[in-house]
Amino acid sequence: MKYYRFLTGDDDSKFCHKVTEALSNGWELYGSPQLSFDNKLKKFKCGQAVIKNSKKKYNSKIKLSTI
């Protein structure tokens, strides 16, 4: 089974740590990072898709960060 997550957050070190943690837990980058500007909040927002192969069977209640 291939699992997919899309990590999001402000363009700051917290977001970078979130992605780094996923990579250290076996997730792989999938596609290019995304960056957009939130005009209302006047800050950049980031997104990065990650994927991971696992033998765990999928169900909609699974917490993806624990795979």
N, C-alpha and C positions, 0 to 999 in steps of 0.2 A: 504494500500500500504506500502510495506517495502522499505525504501530507503537505499542506500549503498554509503559510501564514503571511499576512501583510502587516509589518511593523510600522507604526506611525509615531510621530512626536514632533516637538519643537526642534529646530535646528540648533542643538546644543550637545554638550558632552553626555547628557543623560540618554539621548537617543543613540549616540555612538556606543555607549555601554550596553544598551538593549540589543543592538545588532551584534556586538562582540560576544555577548553572553549566548545568544542563539548559535553563533558560529562555534563557540567552544563546547556547545552541547550537541554538535553533530549536524546542525542545519547548514544548508548551503545557499549562497546568494542565488537568486533567480531573477534575471533581468536587470535592468538599470535602476539605480536609485531615482526617486522622484523628489522634486522640490517645488513648492509653490508658496506664494506670498499671501498671507491672510491680511487683507486691507483693513478689516475691522480691528484686529488685534495688533496690526503693524509688526508682524513677525513672520519669519519663514517657517514652514512646516515641511517635514521630511517623511518619506515613505520608502520602504525596501521590502520586496517580496523575498521569502526564503522557503525552501523545500527540504523535506527529509524523508528518506525511505525508512519504513518500519514494518515489522511483522504484526504489530498490533492491528486488530480489526477495527475499522472505523465505526463510530456511532456519534450522533450529534451532541452528546453530553461530554465527550472527551475534552480534557483541557490540553490544548495543543502544546503549551509550553512545557508539559511534563512528558512528552513523547521522547 
